[in-house]
């Protein structure tokens, strides 16, 4: 759940789409400025190949970020929250028991 939300936020941020678009336009400009050295077919193939390469690299980066994402801190936070809720529930039960005991002692004394 945590990893799914993290990876979804990472993909929705648009960081990798911007990376790919920047690489695409940089490649396009490279071929535009060096148009006398390349034929149109070489330019198209080069632009497509570089864009696919950048898409592959961005997918590798996403998978590395997700695989290196540490869940230990989240687990500790979850355990602390769970234990805190459990302790609060037990304290509430103890307070209620004390009130019931004090009420029963007061009723016995009267």
Secondary structure as UniProt FT lines:
FT   HELIX           2..12
FT   HELIX           15..33
FT   TURN            34..37
FT   HELIX           40..68
FT   HELIX           72..109
//
